[in-house]
Amino acid sequence: MKLKTLIADDEPLARERLRFLLAVDEEIAIAGECRNSREVMAELKENHYDVLFLDIQMPGGSGFEIVEQIGAAQMPTTVFVTAHNHYAVKAFEVSALDYLTKPVEPERLMATLARVKERIASQDAVKTHEQLKSVLAALNNSLNSGQREYPKRLVVPSGSRDSFVNVGDIEWVEAADYYSCLHVGTKSLMLRETIKQLADTLDPRTFVRVHRSAIVNLGHVREVLREGRNEGWVLLASGQRLKMSKTGWQALLAASRS
């Protein structure tokens, strides 16, 4: 990938020389040129650049003022270019990568470009590392969220036929030794699983074991009839009454609040 580069200098000959010298590097793509600070500010606000060769003294404001207004953290990798050596210390104080004096010498420019590429590669590595950390954090959050998939349908064998039952249609489940009887509307279907095994596979936010012999679908519960402090009855919308234990009552309350 080529490095998108901006040249900013008010001297046409200086821009032309720099453009000529940079042309020999195939990784550099000169994407813009500016003649004054106003043009530089506009370019940096509207477009992304990887590298900026910035003259310090330009009409409308110095290169240092541009860094101050844009913000050092928002600047491309910046190389100051000037005819005045006394700006060197100030250039590095504002986080410039390098400082070139005019006329720019080819060997010195190649050394600067090597540093530019090293800096950008390092920044890219940091970004990749941070992105990887974000992905891993998201995966961990997903794994720790406890989101479990529950079956939406059950297959109930009956002789030579298999019936598919939508779990949401099951009104309640009745224990029958090694089987569970699924009550679905007017139908009663026998599934070869104990009620405990079946309870472990159903969504506890929807199905509650209200008694050792019964599981109810909360969506079909119409009301609860209490008898003393420990027991009671669950009345379904179909009119079916089911015995409820104290533990079942507590489980029903917990599921209703979730």
Summary of the structure (lengths in Angstrom):
residues: 258
radius of gyration: 37.1
end to end distance: 52.3
largest distance: 98.9
contacts: 725
relative contact order: 0.07
helix: 41%
strand: 32%
